[in-house]
Amino acid sequence: MTTVTAPRDTKTTGKDAPARRRPPTRFEIRDEVPAPGTAEGSYFHYTPAEAAEWLPFSAHKLLKLANAKAIPYVDNGNRIWFSGMNIRAISEQFTVQPFSKAA
């Protein structure tokens, strides 16, 4: 009885190649990203470029503030991400409240 096994190197190229799942780059903006204020967006991990769409900062500024530990962010090994809760916290952190008038 002989058994047939698949070859060890099963790399495929061209049209038949399976799509590899890779994380987005820090300046990549994906399609159909949930809003940070929604239940789905609270725990979604946004790239700095995607987070910059919701904040008054550029992606470079967000990376600079995160590296300085001045804003909340998600440290996932070698990448910086922002959850929806982080985006809301950053927005609240830089919100200036008006003075109240003393009567």
N, C-alpha and C positions, 0 to 999 in steps of 0.2 A: 504494500500500500504506500503510495507516494502522497505527500502533502505539498500543496502549492502555496507558497507564501508570496506576499507582495514584495517588490524590491525595496531595499532599505532607503534608497534615495527616491522619494516620491514627489520631488519638486515638479510643479507644472509651470509652464510659462505661456505667455500669450493670452488669448481670450479665455482659455480654460482655467486660468489661475484663480484661486479663491481670493476673495477680498480680505485683506488683512485688517484687523481692527487695531487701530493705533490711536493713542490719545492726541487731541488737537494741540497744536503749538500755542505758545502764549499769546500770539497776535492773530490767531485764527478765530473767526466768528462762525459758529455753526448755525444751520437753519433750524427754525422752530424751537428756540430756546424758551423755556417757561419764564414767566415774570417772577422776580424775587419775592413779591408779595403774596404769591399763591402758595397753597399747601405743597404742591409739587415742586415749586421753585425754592422752598425753604432749605431743602437738603441737596439741591442740584449744585454741582460744582461748575462754576463759571471760569473761563479763562480770563486773564486780566483785560483783554480786549473786549470781551463780552460784558464784564463788570463795568468797564468804562462807559458802555452805552447807557448805564443806569445811574452813573455818578458824574459829578462835574470835574472829573480828573481824567487825564489820558492814561493809557495802559502803562506807559513808562513811569508816570508819577505814582501810580498804584504799586508798581514793582519796587520803586524807590522807597515808598512809605512802608511797605511790607518788610523789606530788607532791614529797615531801620527799626522795626518792631513798633511802629507808630499807629498801625491800624490792625484790626483782627483779620486773619486769613487762615487758610487751611494749608498746612505744610505736608505735602505728600511726597516725602523723599527729596527729590531734586526739582520739584515743580511747585509753583505757587498757584493756588486756586482760591476762589472766593465763593462761599456758599451764599444762598439767598439771605440767610440770617446775618452773615458778615456784611453784605451790601447794605442791609437796613441799619446795622449798627454803625457803619461808617457814615451813612447819611445822618444819623442822629448825633454822632460825635461832632460833626462839623456844622450842626444847626445852631444858629445864634438865637437865643430867646430874647424878646423885647423887654425893656425895662418896665417895671410896674410903677405907676405914679402913686406917690404917697398922698393921701387926702388930707 
